[in-house]
Amino acid sequence: MKFGIHGKEFDKETIPYIKEVFRELSKRKAEVVISEAFEDHLKQNHIDTGDFITYEEKDNLDYMDFMLTLGGDGTLLEALTHVGKTEVPLLGINTGRLGFLATTAKQDICNAIDCLFASCYDFDRRTLIQLKSEGLFDGLNFALNDFTILKKDTSSMIVVHAYINGEFLNSYWADGIIVSTPTGSTGYNISCGGPLVLPQSNNFIITPVSPHNLTVRPIVVPDDSELSFTIEGRSKNFLISLDSRFEIVDDSVRLKVVKEDFKAKLVKLKENNYFKTLRQKLNWGLDVRN
């Protein structure tokens, strides 16, 4: 089997777990391909990973069986931009903090790799959002969590004019707006008062960021909708983002988002489920009576 591995900078406490990943894969005679960025961190920490080759971010990775990520959710989102439309399955090993997408605990590395080789897993196919605006994000115009529009150069609010399938929806006087996938509903969306939406709900969520209007609330729309936006404000520059990647745009740009043609394929081990993750990671439903 062929495994891709991507990770970010790590501390000394994480080194034993990284070594365990390579040791377990080596025992099973797996072929290992490491991202160039992660290879640099491994060399800096003098970690011997055995025989491996490296890949560049723009390489075609469709030959891989799995992509393992060592870090947190941000690391998994970064690896998703590497695999892109190839839909190589991703398994996140959480050596970071919350780990809502990277659900495999670092103490369960051996068991997780056993499950991969024994085919004891399912695939959780997650909807992606696509930004249809030329010249932005160097072709990586998709996101698993969300697309956002935010103010940049001033403390004054901005106005985002929103349309659904060409029909005017609303003008948001706010610090910005979030267009979230169901997966991203537990991210920035929930921080701004948006609802939790189950991963297979086939929806997008439009949530204003600090709206200056008591009657403006998040709205859930079908994910086959075409959403478009224009922006105005005292500043002529605005911040847009896809997951953790961002660009600066001016008020002449017209932004359009739709559902991406391909999906993110997350590995779901048998003992993991969405509601368990909600309870463990976000304390959802926590009540002294329970």
C-alpha positions as CSV (number, residue, x, y, z in Angstrom):
1,M,0.0,0.0,0.0
2,K,1.1,3.5,-0.7
3,F,0.8,6.2,2.0
4,G,1.3,9.9,1.7
5,I,2.2,11.7,4.9
6,H,1.9,15.5,5.5
7,G,2.6,17.4,8.7
8,K,3.6,20.7,10.1
9,E,6.1,22.0,12.6
10,F,6.0,20.0,15.8
11,D,7.3,20.0,19.4
12,K,9.6,17.5,21.1
13,E,6.6,15.8,22.8
14,T,5.2,14.8,19.4
15,I,8.4,13.1,18.1
16,P,7.7,9.7,19.6
17,Y,4.3,9.5,17.9
18,I,5.8,10.6,14.5
19,K,8.4,7.8,14.9
20,E,5.6,5.3,15.7
21,V,3.8,6.1,12.5
22,F,6.9,5.4,10.4
23,R,7.7,2.3,12.4
24,E,4.2,0.8,12.0
25,L,4.2,1.5,8.2
26,S,7.7,0.1,7.9
27,K,6.7,-3.1,9.7
28,R,3.9,-3.6,7.1
29,K,6.3,-2.8,4.2
30,A,4.2,0.1,3.1
31,E,5.5,2.6,0.5
32,V,5.8,6.0,2.1
33,V,5.7,9.4,0.2
34,I,6.3,12.5,2.3
35,S,5.4,16.1,1.5
36,E,8.5,18.2,0.9
37,A,7.4,20.7,3.6
38,F,7.1,17.9,6.2
39,E,10.5,16.4,5.2
40,D,12.2,19.7,6.2
41,H,10.7,19.5,9.7
42,L,11.8,15.8,10.0
43,K,15.4,16.7,9.0
44,Q,15.5,19.6,11.4
45,N,14.6,17.2,14.2
46,H,17.0,14.4,13.0
47,I,14.2,11.9,12.7
48,D,15.1,8.8,10.7
49,T,12.1,7.7,8.7
50,G,13.7,5.0,6.6
51,D,13.3,4.8,2.9
52,F,10.9,7.2,1.4
53,I,10.3,9.6,-1.5
54,T,8.9,13.1,-1.4
55,Y,6.2,14.8,-3.3
56,E,5.6,18.5,-4.2
57,E,2.3,20.2,-3.5
58,K,1.3,20.3,-7.2
59,D,2.1,16.7,-8.0
60,N,-0.6,14.3,-9.0
61,L,-1.2,12.0,-6.1
62,D,-3.8,9.7,-7.5
63,Y,-1.5,6.7,-7.0
64,M,-1.8,6.9,-3.2
65,D,-4.1,4.6,-1.2
66,F,-4.2,7.0,1.8
67,M,-3.0,10.3,3.0
68,L,-2.1,10.5,6.7
69,T,-1.8,13.9,8.4
70,L,0.2,14.5,11.6
71,G,-1.1,17.7,13.3
72,G,-4.5,19.2,13.8
73,D,-7.4,20.2,11.6
74,G,-5.3,22.8,9.8
75,T,-2.8,20.2,8.7
76,L,-5.6,18.0,7.3
77,L,-7.1,21.0,5.4
78,E,-3.7,21.7,3.9
79,A,-3.3,18.1,2.8
80,L,-6.7,18.3,1.2
81,T,-5.3,21.0,-1.2
82,H,-2.5,18.5,-2.1
83,V,-4.9,15.6,-3.0
84,G,-7.6,17.8,-4.5
85,K,-9.8,16.2,-7.1
86,T,-8.0,12.8,-6.9
87,E,-10.1,12.2,-3.7
88,V,-7.3,10.2,-2.0
89,P,-8.7,9.2,1.4
90,L,-7.5,11.3,4.3
91,L,-6.9,10.2,7.9
92,G,-6.0,12.8,10.4
93,I,-3.9,11.8,13.4
94,N,-4.3,14.5,16.0
95,T,-1.1,15.8,17.5
96,G,-2.5,19.3,17.7
97,R,-5.2,20.8,19.9
98,L,-8.9,20.2,19.2
99,G,-8.8,17.8,16.3
100,F,-12.4,17.9,15.1
101,L,-11.5,16.6,11.6
102,A,-8.3,14.9,12.7
103,T,-10.2,12.5,14.9
104,T,-7.6,9.8,15.5
105,A,-5.8,10.3,18.9
106,K,-2.1,10.0,18.8
107,Q,-2.3,7.2,21.4
108,D,-4.3,5.1,18.8
109,I,-1.8,5.2,16.0
110,C,-1.1,1.5,15.9
111,N,-4.8,0.6,16.1
112,A,-5.7,3.1,13.3
113,I,-3.0,1.7,10.9
114,D,-4.2,-1.8,11.7
115,C,-7.7,-0.8,10.7
116,L,-6.5,0.6,7.4
117,F,-4.7,-2.6,6.5
118,A,-7.6,-4.7,7.6
119,S,-10.2,-2.5,5.7
120,C,-12.0,-1.8,9.0
121,Y,-13.2,1.6,8.0
122,D,-15.8,3.6,6.0
123,F,-15.4,6.7,3.9
124,D,-17.1,9.9,4.9
125,R,-17.6,11.9,1.7
126,R,-17.8,15.6,2.5
127,T,-19.1,18.4,0.3
128,L,-16.6,21.1,-0.7
129,I,-17.3,24.7,-1.7
130,Q,-15.9,26.2,-4.8
131,L,-15.1,29.9,-5.5
132,K,-15.7,30.8,-9.1
133,S,-13.5,33.9,-9.6
134,E,-10.5,33.9,-12.0
135,G,-7.0,34.7,-10.8
136,L,-7.6,33.9,-7.1
137,F,-6.0,31.2,-4.9
138,D,-3.7,29.9,-7.7
139,G,-6.2,27.3,-8.8
140,L,-6.8,26.0,-5.3
141,N,-10.3,27.5,-5.3
142,F,-12.1,25.1,-3.0
143,A,-12.6,24.6,0.7
144,L,-13.9,22.0,3.1
145,N,-15.0,24.4,5.9
146,D,-15.9,27.8,4.6
147,F,-15.5,30.8,2.4
148,T,-15.4,34.2,4.1
149,I,-15.5,37.9,3.2
150,L,-14.1,40.2,5.9
151,K,-13.2,43.8,6.4
152,K,-9.5,44.6,6.3
153,D,-8.1,48.1,6.5
154,T,-10.6,49.9,8.7
155,S,-12.6,49.3,11.9
156,S,-15.7,50.4,10.0
157,M,-18.2,47.7,8.9
158,I,-18.6,46.7,5.3
159,V,-21.7,46.0,3.2
160,V,-21.9,42.6,1.5
161,H,-24.7,42.3,-1.1
162,A,-25.7,38.7,-1.4
163,Y,-27.7,36.9,-4.2
164,I,-29.0,33.4,-4.5
165,N,-29.3,32.1,-8.1
166,G,-29.3,35.7,-9.3
167,E,-32.1,36.8,-6.9
168,F,-31.3,39.4,-4.3
169,L,-31.1,38.0,-0.8
170,N,-29.9,40.7,1.5
171,S,-27.3,43.5,2.1
172,Y,-25.3,42.6,5.2
173,W,-24.0,45.6,7.2
174,A,-21.4,43.7,9.2
175,D,-17.7,42.8,9.7
176,G,-18.2,40.2,7.0
177,I,-20.0,37.0,6.2
178,I,-19.3,33.3,6.2
179,V,-20.5,30.7,3.7
180,S,-20.1,27.4,5.5
181,T,-20.4,23.8,4.4
182,P,-22.0,21.4,6.9
183,T,-18.5,20.3,7.8
184,G,-17.5,23.9,8.6
185,S,-20.6,24.5,10.7
186,T,-18.6,23.6,13.7
187,G,-15.8,26.1,12.9
188,Y,-16.0,29.9,12.4
189,N,-19.7,29.6,11.7
190,I,-20.6,28.4,15.2
191,S,-18.3,31.1,16.7
192,C,-20.6,33.7,15.0
193,G,-23.9,32.1,16.2
194,G,-24.5,29.9,13.2
195,P,-26.3,26.5,13.5
196,L,-24.8,23.0,13.7
197,V,-25.6,21.2,10.5
198,L,-25.0,17.4,10.0
199,P,-22.4,16.6,7.4
200,Q,-24.7,15.0,4.8
201,S,-27.4,17.6,4.9
202,N,-26.7,19.0,1.4
203,N,-26.8,22.6,2.6
204,F,-24.7,25.8,2.8
205,I,-25.0,28.2,5.7
206,I,-24.7,32.0,5.3
207,T,-23.8,33.6,8.6
208,P,-23.1,37.3,9.2
209,V,-20.0,38.3,11.2
210,S,-21.1,40.9,13.9
211,P,-24.1,42.2,11.9
212,H,-25.3,45.7,12.8
213,N,-28.9,44.7,12.6
214,L,-30.9,42.7,15.2
215,T,-33.1,41.1,12.5
216,V,-30.3,39.5,10.5
217,R,-29.8,35.9,11.3
218,P,-28.0,32.9,9.7
219,I,-29.8,31.3,6.8
220,V,-29.5,27.7,5.5
221,V,-29.8,27.2,1.8
222,P,-29.6,24.2,-0.6
223,D,-26.0,23.4,-1.7
224,D,-27.1,23.3,-5.4
225,S,-27.6,27.1,-5.1
226,E,-25.3,29.6,-6.8
227,L,-24.3,32.3,-4.3
228,S,-22.8,35.6,-5.5
229,F,-21.6,38.7,-3.6
230,T,-20.4,42.2,-4.2
231,I,-18.7,44.3,-1.5
232,E,-18.6,48.0,-0.6
233,G,-17.1,50.0,2.3
234,R,-14.9,52.9,3.2
235,S,-11.9,50.8,2.4
236,K,-11.4,49.5,-1.1
237,N,-9.6,46.3,0.0
238,F,-11.2,43.3,1.6
239,L,-10.1,39.9,2.9
240,I,-11.5,36.7,1.5
241,S,-10.6,33.2,2.6
242,L,-11.0,29.6,1.7
243,D,-10.4,27.6,4.9
244,S,-7.1,29.0,6.2
245,R,-5.9,30.5,2.9
246,F,-6.6,34.1,2.1
247,E,-6.4,36.8,-0.6
248,I,-6.9,40.5,-0.7
249,V,-9.4,41.8,-3.2
250,D,-10.8,45.2,-4.1
251,D,-14.5,46.3,-4.5
252,S,-14.5,45.7,-8.2
253,V,-14.4,41.9,-7.8
254,R,-17.6,39.8,-8.1
255,L,-17.5,36.7,-6.0
256,K,-19.5,33.5,-6.8
257,V,-19.5,30.3,-4.9
258,V,-21.1,26.9,-5.7
259,K,-20.7,23.3,-4.7
260,E,-17.5,21.7,-5.9
261,D,-17.7,18.8,-8.4
262,F,-15.6,16.5,-6.2
263,K,-15.6,15.7,-2.5
264,A,-13.2,15.3,0.4
265,K,-13.0,11.6,1.3
266,L,-12.3,11.3,5.0
267,V,-11.5,7.9,6.6
268,K,-14.0,7.0,9.3
269,L,-12.8,4.4,11.7
270,K,-15.5,2.1,13.2
271,E,-15.4,3.6,16.7
272,N,-15.8,7.2,15.5
273,N,-19.1,8.9,14.9
274,Y,-20.2,12.5,14.4
275,F,-22.2,12.9,17.6
276,K,-19.5,11.3,19.7
277,T,-17.0,13.9,18.3
278,L,-19.5,16.7,19.0
279,R,-19.7,15.6,22.7
280,Q,-16.0,15.0,23.2
281,K,-14.6,18.0,21.3
282,L,-17.2,20.7,21.8
283,N,-18.9,19.5,25.0
284,W,-22.1,19.5,23.0
285,G,-25.1,18.7,25.2
286,L,-23.0,19.0,28.4
287,D,-25.4,19.2,31.3
288,V,-24.8,18.5,35.0
289,R,-27.9,16.3,34.9
290,N,-26.2,14.0,32.4
